[in-house]
């Protein structure tokens, strides 16, 4: 009898920053494989549209408002998911923002970094991810089962002049969080992994890539495949990390970058 290692029937997934981009791609991928998906986002209108797309396609999807800058709100939302569905199988720590200009521009050089921007980016990209991991681990540990998936970035793996100090530092930090949590949670059969995207056509940086073809062309020129990825191209990797297909994979961060980190 054949077994579908990617089947998520009956599993419950919680995804932050899920109203668009990579978060929505993960939610859609999981829903298509039978999961109950809970989409969390600070943008209430985009969240309503995203949930509508999934439910109209016949999937089980819910939406919850969430600002990941508030750890108490994160814990409350995850506890509510467990209260409604009895468990949490998959948690995707995806919510994040861009962090200002790169050091190739004068305003992005180290002496000019705005500390208020730094604090806000760290609060969302680093502390928000940690608080989401923390809340998920608290409900997964007693069941000795779970998957935690963190959206990292190739900017946290390599040094370059495209991403700024703030974004790169926050993503490097969450990569190390993946390693730490994976080691601690392994005895509880909780797999903790991340993926490191290269250039994808998302709403990050205020949707700049949707408005500026020249920026898309420049980003495409930085990767061997010479194109910017569509968010749907994340689905296969997301399913791998969320499903039984990754039963012996933990503590890793997988680039999905068109070959950028191979250069």
ABEGO torsion letter per residue (X at the ends): XBBBAABABGBBBBBBGAABEAAAAAAAAAAAAGBBBBBBBABAAAAAAAAAAAAAAGBBBBBBBBBAABAAAAAAAAAAAAAAAGBBABBBBABBBBAEBBAABAAABAAABBAAAAAAAAAAAAAAAAAAAAAAAAAAAAAGBEBBBBBBBAAAABBBAABBAAAAAAAAAAAAAAAAAAAAAAAAGBBBBBBBBBBBBBABGGGAAAABAAAAAAAAAABAAGBBBBAAAAAAAAAAAABAAAAABBGBBBBBAGGAAAX
